[in-house]
Amino acid sequence: MTAARVLAALIAVGSVCGASARAEQVTPPDWKKRPTPEDLLAVWPTKASQLGIGGAASIKCKVTVQGTLYDCTILSEEPAGMGFGGAALALTPQLLMTPKKVDGKPVGGAEVSIPIRFPSPGPPTGSHIAGRSVFDGATRKSVTLVQWLAAPTYSDVILAYPAKARERAVGGHAVLNCRFDGGGHLTRCETVSEDPDGLGLASAAKALSRLFAAPRTLADGAPLDGVYTQVAFTFDPAMLKGGEPIVGKPRWVRLPEVSSVEASYPKAAIDANITTGRATLSCRVGPAGKLEDCRVTRQEPAGYGFDAAALALSRDFLVSIWTNEGLPTIGGRVGVPLRYELPETEHQRP
């Protein structure tokens, strides 16, 4: 397939969900960086490429204040089972949009639907579909959604923040394509994208890439040595203002078992015939993504022990130490909402 044919199939923004009725004061997200033809070829589903089959997919994502995409899900794919939905998701770290603006101020959380067309391919192109590792051509293997053992902290990112961007109090986004060595560290990092140019964002990202570490083997036991991955980096000027950093959209690696939540249901609430309760924690993300320094910010109803129960469960949570949109979590604080519901078998209502 020629680059021109792929370029003709590049993405167009679909509907923006939840737009305000006051159109003159609300600006929906728009494209800032689209994928290149090579980006599309890199994520082409292997099976579809081998069969010479094209397809289409539609995904729904939310847009951060920085313009990166998160919480992406597949809405549809054609033909089913060929992997075009996963290929569309694999593109998202490279996409960049302007955030929704309300009265001229950027606001995160706007939803966009994104249709993507894959015209019939020519020679095999390979893929790096999210959640799996596959071969790119005959020799190159890539992986996404890496479970990092080590990653830069908030302090590390602030120290590496480019001087030009710091002086202007502006942020930006960079994506690197890197190769793992035998120890699970990133090497041979090349710039995939950098926006805006000229501020040193890619150079800062390459400096930070030395702080990442991953398991030495893949989930199937194959060695990680020689495998490639793409890593996104977001430089947010809010980091420079000091204060306690907040992690907006953490990716949970481990959650408490249902049985543990049920077992922690407060006895005082059972005795009072209270069958539901809520508690919200604010916790700092520590080494390896463990939660520490947790405090209760809300509980309903109060006085029945839901606060203590939630604090006891905090040790069962584990958060990814680097977010999909390229932000650190170690050193930041996360909100942890918990909802309790007492099973009828435990305490029948009168």
C-alpha positions in Angstrom: 0.0 0.0 0.0 1.3 3.5 -0.8 1.6 6.2 1.7 -0.8 8.3 -0.4 -3.6 5.7 -0.1 -3.2 5.5 3.6 -3.1 9.3 3.9 -6.5 9.4 2.1 -7.9 7.2 4.9 -6.8 9.2 7.9 -9.1 9.9 10.8 -11.9 12.5 10.9 -13.4 13.6 14.2 -16.9 12.4 14.9 -19.4 13.7 17.3 -18.4 15.4 20.5 -20.6 14.2 23.3 -22.0 16.4 26.0 -21.6 19.8 24.2 -23.2 22.8 25.8 -26.3 24.4 24.3 -24.4 27.8 24.3 -22.3 27.0 21.2 -20.8 30.5 21.1 -19.1 29.9 24.4 -18.0 26.2 24.0 -15.3 25.1 21.6 -15.2 21.3 21.1 -12.0 19.4 20.7 -10.3 19.4 17.3 -7.3 17.8 15.8 -3.8 19.0 16.6 -1.8 16.0 15.5 -3.1 13.2 13.3 -1.3 10.0 12.7 1.0 9.7 9.7 0.5 7.0 7.0 3.4 5.1 8.5 1.6 5.2 11.9 -1.4 3.4 10.4 0.7 0.9 8.6 2.5 0.1 11.9 -0.7 -0.9 13.7 -2.2 -2.8 10.8 -3.7 -6.1 12.1 -1.3 -8.9 11.1 -4.0 -11.4 10.1 -5.9 -8.9 8.0 -2.6 -7.8 6.3 -1.8 -11.4 5.5 -5.2 -12.0 4.0 -5.2 -8.7 2.1 -8.3 -7.5 4.0 -9.1 -3.9 4.8 -11.6 -2.7 7.4 -12.8 0.1 9.6 -13.2 0.8 13.3 -14.8 3.5 15.5 -13.5 4.3 19.0 -14.7 6.7 21.7 -12.2 8.5 23.9 -12.0 11.4 26.4 -9.6 14.3 25.9 -7.4 15.6 28.7 -6.6 19.3 29.3 -3.3 18.6 27.6 -5.1 17.2 24.5 -4.1 13.5 24.9 -6.7 10.7 24.8 -7.7 8.4 27.6 -10.5 5.9 28.6 -10.7 4.8 24.9 -13.2 2.0 24.0 -14.1 0.3 20.8 -17.6 1.3 19.5 -17.5 -0.9 16.3 -15.2 -2.7 13.9 -15.6 -4.2 10.5 -15.1 -7.0 9.7 -15.5 -8.4 13.2 -12.7 -10.4 14.7 -9.9 -9.1 12.4 -8.4 -6.8 15.0 -9.2 -3.4 13.5 -10.7 -2.2 16.8 -7.5 -3.0 18.6 -5.4 -1.4 15.9 -7.4 1.8 16.3 -6.8 1.8 20.1 -3.1 1.2 19.4 -3.0 4.5 17.6 -4.3 6.6 20.5 -0.9 7.4 22.2 0.2 9.2 19.0 -3.0 11.3 18.6 -3.2 14.8 19.9 -6.2 17.2 20.0 -7.0 20.6 21.3 -9.1 20.3 24.5 -12.6 21.4 24.9 -12.8 25.1 25.9 -15.5 26.8 27.9 -15.4 30.5 27.9 -11.9 30.3 26.4 -10.6 28.0 29.2 -9.5 24.4 28.5 -11.5 21.7 30.2 -10.7 18.0 30.3 -13.1 15.1 30.0 -14.9 15.9 26.7 -15.8 12.8 24.8 -15.0 12.3 21.1 -15.9 9.5 18.7 -13.3 8.8 16.1 -13.9 6.7 12.9 -10.9 5.1 11.3 -10.8 3.4 7.9 -8.2 0.8 6.8 -8.2 0.4 3.0 -7.1 -3.0 1.7 -3.4 -3.4 2.4 -0.7 -4.6 0.1 2.3 -6.4 1.7 2.2 -7.5 5.4 2.8 -4.6 7.8 2.6 -6.2 11.2 1.0 -4.7 14.3 1.5 -3.8 17.9 -2.1 -4.2 19.2 -2.8 -3.1 22.7 -2.5 -5.8 25.3 -0.5 -8.2 23.0 2.9 -8.4 21.5 3.1 -9.3 17.8 5.7 -9.2 15.0 6.2 -6.1 12.9 7.4 -7.5 9.6 9.8 -10.4 10.0 12.1 -9.2 12.7 10.6 -6.5 14.8 8.4 -7.2 17.8 6.4 -4.5 19.7 4.3 -4.4 22.9 1.9 -1.9 24.4 0.3 -1.4 27.9 3.6 -2.3 29.6 3.4 -3.0 33.3 6.3 -0.8 34.5 8.3 -1.8 37.5 10.0 1.7 37.6 9.1 5.0 36.0 9.8 8.7 36.5 8.2 10.4 39.5 6.6 13.8 39.6 9.8 15.2 40.9 11.8 13.6 38.0 9.5 15.1 35.4 9.7 18.6 37.0 13.5 18.4 37.1 13.6 17.4 33.4 11.1 20.0 32.3 12.7 21.8 29.3 14.1 25.2 30.2 12.4 27.0 27.2 9.0 25.5 28.1 9.6 26.3 31.8 10.4 30.0 31.0 7.2 30.3 29.0 5.1 28.3 31.4 3.8 26.1 28.6 3.4 22.4 28.2 3.4 19.9 25.4 3.5 16.3 24.4 6.1 13.8 23.0 6.1 10.2 22.0 9.2 8.0 21.8 9.7 4.6 20.1 12.2 2.6 22.2 13.8 -0.8 22.3 14.1 -2.9 25.5 17.5 -4.3 26.5 18.0 -7.6 28.4 17.5 -5.9 31.7 14.1 -4.4 30.9 15.4 -0.9 30.3 14.7 1.4 27.4 17.4 2.0 24.8 17.7 3.4 21.2 14.7 5.8 21.8 13.7 7.7 18.7 11.2 10.6 18.5 7.8 9.6 17.0 6.2 13.0 17.6 6.8 16.3 19.5 4.4 19.1 19.9 5.2 22.0 20.0 8.5 21.8 18.3 11.5 23.8 19.4 11.0 23.5 23.2 13.2 20.5 23.9 10.3 18.2 24.8 11.6 15.1 23.0 15.1 15.6 24.5 13.5 15.8 28.0 11.5 12.7 27.2 14.7 10.8 26.2 16.4 11.8 29.4 13.4 10.5 31.4 13.3 7.3 29.4 16.4 6.0 31.3 14.3 5.8 34.5 11.9 3.2 33.1 12.2 -0.5 33.9 9.9 -3.4 32.9 9.9 -7.2 33.7 12.5 -9.0 31.6 10.0 -11.4 30.1 6.6 -11.0 28.4 3.4 -12.5 29.7 4.1 -15.7 27.6 7.6 -16.1 29.0 9.4 -14.8 25.9 12.3 -12.5 26.6 11.7 -8.8 26.4 15.2 -8.1 25.0 14.9 -6.6 21.6 11.2 -5.8 21.8 10.0 -2.3 21.0 7.4 -0.1 22.7 6.1 3.5 22.3 6.0 5.7 25.4 4.0 9.0 25.7 5.2 11.9 27.7 3.0 14.9 28.8 4.6 18.0 30.2 1.9 19.9 32.1 2.8 23.5 33.3 0.6 22.9 36.4 3.5 20.8 37.6 5.7 23.9 37.9 3.3 25.7 40.3 4.1 23.5 43.2 1.6 22.1 45.6 0.5 18.5 45.9 0.1 16.9 42.4 -3.2 15.2 41.6 -3.4 12.1 39.4 -6.6 12.6 37.4 -7.1 9.3 35.6 -5.0 6.5 37.2 -5.0 3.0 35.6 -5.6 0.5 38.4 -3.4 -2.6 38.2 -4.9 -4.3 41.2 -8.2 -3.8 43.1 -9.6 -5.5 46.3 -11.4 -8.8 45.8 -15.1 -8.7 46.2 -14.9 -11.0 49.1 -12.5 -8.7 50.9 -14.9 -5.7 50.4 -17.8 -7.8 51.8 -15.8 -9.0 54.7 -14.8 -5.5 55.7 -18.5 -4.3 55.9 -18.7 -2.5 59.2 -20.5 -4.4 62.0 -22.1 -1.2 63.3 -23.7 -0.7 59.9 -25.0 -4.3 59.9 -26.5 -3.9 63.4 -28.2 -0.6 62.3 -29.6 -2.4 59.2 -27.7 -0.1 56.9 -27.2 -2.0 53.6 -25.2 0.5 51.5 -22.4 2.9 52.2 -19.8 4.9 50.5 -16.3 6.2 51.3 -13.7 8.1 49.4 -10.0 8.1 50.1 -7.3 10.5 49.0 -4.0 8.6 48.9 -0.4 9.3 47.7 1.1 7.0 45.2 4.3 5.5 46.5 7.0 3.2 45.1 5.7 0.4 42.8 2.3 2.1 42.7 1.3 1.2 46.3 -1.0 3.6 48.1 0.2 5.4 51.2 -0.7 8.3 53.4 -4.4 7.7 52.8 -7.1 9.9 54.4 -10.9 9.8 54.3 -12.4 12.7 52.4 -16.0 11.5 52.5 -18.2 8.9 53.9 -22.0 8.2 53.8 -23.5 7.6 56.2 -21.1 8.9 58.8 -20.5 7.2 62.2 -20.9 3.6 61.2 -17.3 2.6 60.4 -17.1 3.0 56.6 -14.1 5.2 56.9 -12.1 2.6 58.9 -13.2 -0.1 56.5 -12.0 1.9 53.4 -8.6 2.6 55.0 -8.1 -1.1 55.7 -8.7 -1.9 52.1 -6.3 0.7 50.8 -3.4 -1.8 50.9 -5.1 -3.9 48.3 -5.0 -1.3 45.6 -2.1 -0.9 43.1 -1.9 1.8 40.5 0.1 2.0 37.3 3.1 4.2 37.9 2.9 5.8 34.4 -0.4 6.8 32.8 -1.4 6.0 29.2 -1.4 9.8 28.4 2.2 10.1 29.6 2.0 11.4 33.1 3.7 10.2 36.3 1.8 8.9 39.3 4.5 8.3 41.9 4.4 11.3 44.3 0.9 12.3 43.2 -2.4 11.8 45.0 -5.3 9.7 43.7 -8.9 9.6 44.7 -10.3 6.2 45.6 -14.1 5.8 45.7 -15.5 2.8 47.4 -19.1 1.6 47.5 -20.3 -0.9 50.0 -23.4 -3.1 49.5 -24.3 -5.7 52.0 -25.4 -9.0 50.3 -29.0 -10.0 51.2 -27.7 -13.4 52.3 -25.6 -11.6 55.0 -28.4 -9.5 56.5 -32.0 -9.8 55.3 -33.9 -6.5 55.3 -37.0 -6.5 57.6 
